[in-house]
Amino acid sequence: MFSMALRVKQQRKKERKSIIELFQEILISALSRNDDFIITFETLPEERKRYLHVLRGKLITPCMLGTLKNRIELQQEEGSAIMTIHWDKAQVNLPGRDGRIVSR
């Protein structure tokens, strides 16, 4: 007769990450894949709720980028800003798919 040992499931503690840590993970992923990275707010007054959306992927067309850059230029006095970096010349160290840091 076969005897089977009972498996005891241990409850795993869920590691709670800060919002900054989560942003870093998604941003690193986006940079390593040459994806767009967008953080935006949505307010739903009728529900009295505010949402933060973080998006990653091939999202922005050249036309959309031009529109966003123009809006920022028009709203600079209100605090809008843009940071532009020549990506081919940027010295960025990103983790590769195997987790090791690689220079871009």
Kinemage of the C-alpha trace (Angstrom):
@kinemage 1
@onewidth
@group {chain A} dominant
@subgroup {mainchain}
@vectorlist {calphas} color= white
{ca met a 1} P 0.000 0.000 0.000
{ca phe a 2} L 1.257 3.455 -0.905
{ca ser a 3} L 1.333 6.149 1.687
{ca met a 4} L 1.204 9.761 0.636
{ca ala a 5} L 2.608 12.529 2.739
{ca leu a 6} L 0.251 15.406 3.253
{ca arg a 7} L 1.412 18.617 1.744
{ca val a 8} L 1.018 21.620 3.911
{ca lys a 9} L 0.520 24.791 1.982
{ca gln a 10} L 2.412 27.666 3.426
{ca gln a 11} L 0.852 31.019 2.970
{ca arg a 12} L 3.135 33.228 0.971
{ca lys a 13} L 3.509 36.741 2.149
{ca lys a 14} L 2.648 39.070 -0.665
{ca glu a 15} L 5.457 41.487 -1.126
{ca arg a 16} L 3.937 44.925 -1.355
{ca lys a 17} L 5.914 47.127 -3.685
{ca ser a 18} L 5.808 50.877 -3.640
{ca ile a 19} L 4.352 52.687 -6.599
{ca ile a 20} L 7.856 53.946 -7.437
{ca glu a 21} L 9.201 50.370 -7.574
{ca leu a 22} L 6.333 49.344 -9.855
{ca phe a 23} L 6.955 52.363 -12.118
{ca gln a 24} L 10.661 51.496 -12.285
{ca glu a 25} L 9.931 47.924 -13.364
{ca ile a 26} L 7.540 49.009 -16.107
{ca leu a 27} L 9.836 51.843 -17.223
{ca ile a 28} L 12.868 49.534 -17.450
{ca ser a 29} L 10.786 47.072 -19.428
{ca ala a 30} L 9.612 49.824 -21.788
{ca leu a 31} L 13.120 51.203 -22.321
{ca ser a 32} L 14.607 47.787 -22.989
{ca arg a 33} L 11.900 47.082 -25.602
{ca asn a 34} L 11.893 50.577 -27.122
{ca asp a 35} L 8.249 50.930 -26.053
{ca asp a 36} L 6.368 54.066 -25.094
{ca phe a 37} L 5.797 54.660 -21.375
{ca ile a 38} L 2.887 56.863 -20.328
{ca ile a 39} L 1.574 57.857 -16.918
{ca thr a 40} L -1.723 59.726 -16.942
{ca phe a 41} L -4.594 60.559 -14.624
{ca glu a 42} L -8.299 60.114 -15.220
{ca thr a 43} L -10.858 61.795 -13.020
{ca leu a 44} L -14.456 60.604 -12.954
{ca pro a 45} L -16.346 63.363 -11.128
{ca glu a 46} L -19.653 61.504 -11.142
{ca glu a 47} L -18.017 58.631 -9.238
{ca arg a 48} L -15.713 60.921 -7.230
{ca lys a 49} L -12.820 58.709 -8.177
{ca arg a 50} L -9.413 59.400 -9.658
{ca tyr a 51} L -7.413 56.758 -11.489
{ca leu a 52} L -3.748 56.580 -12.381
{ca his a 53} L -3.034 54.746 -15.634
{ca val a 54} L 0.432 53.437 -16.518
{ca leu a 55} L 0.725 52.280 -20.112
{ca arg a 56} L 3.558 50.534 -21.943
{ca gly a 57} L 3.700 49.500 -25.581
{ca lys a 58} L 3.820 50.823 -29.120
{ca leu a 59} L 1.341 53.594 -28.389
{ca ile a 60} L 2.347 56.964 -29.825
{ca thr a 61} L 2.324 57.698 -33.550
{ca pro a 62} L 4.511 60.526 -34.929
{ca cys a 63} L 1.348 62.619 -35.411
{ca met a 64} L 0.239 62.066 -31.806
{ca leu a 65} L 3.713 62.987 -30.547
{ca gly a 66} L 3.630 66.224 -32.516
{ca thr a 67} L 0.247 67.090 -31.018
{ca leu a 68} L 1.480 66.400 -27.478
{ca lys a 69} L 4.640 68.458 -27.991
{ca asn a 70} L 2.554 71.386 -29.268
{ca arg a 71} L 0.216 71.172 -26.256
{ca ile a 72} L 3.174 71.198 -23.888
{ca glu a 73} L 4.627 74.238 -25.626
{ca leu a 74} L 1.301 76.077 -25.316
{ca gln a 75} L 0.936 75.125 -21.634
{ca gln a 76} L 4.483 75.846 -20.406
{ca glu a 77} L 3.312 78.810 -18.342
{ca glu a 78} L 0.935 76.453 -16.504
{ca gly a 79} L 3.823 74.119 -15.668
{ca ser a 80} L 3.784 71.636 -18.550
{ca ala a 81} L 7.231 70.301 -19.437
{ca ile a 82} L 8.938 67.846 -21.752
{ca met a 83} L 12.360 66.201 -21.550
{ca thr a 84} L 13.933 65.115 -24.830
{ca ile a 85} L 17.071 62.949 -24.986
{ca his a 86} L 18.925 61.795 -28.086
{ca trp a 87} L 18.361 58.080 -27.436
{ca asp a 88} L 21.082 56.749 -29.751
{ca lys a 89} L 23.673 58.624 -27.725
{ca ala a 90} L 22.161 58.094 -24.285
{ca gln a 91} L 24.268 56.047 -21.911
{ca val a 92} L 21.712 53.756 -20.351
{ca asn a 93} L 22.350 50.539 -18.470
{ca leu a 94} L 19.328 48.266 -18.591
{ca pro a 95} L 18.781 44.740 -17.369
{ca gly a 96} L 18.704 42.260 -20.236
{ca arg a 97} L 16.151 39.480 -20.508
{ca asp a 98} L 18.341 37.332 -18.269
{ca gly a 99} L 18.432 40.055 -15.605
{ca arg a 100} L 22.066 41.082 -16.179
{ca ile a 101} L 22.825 44.747 -16.777
{ca val a 102} L 23.743 45.540 -20.351
{ca ser a 103} L 24.790 48.846 -21.844
{ca arg a 104} L 22.657 50.143 -24.624
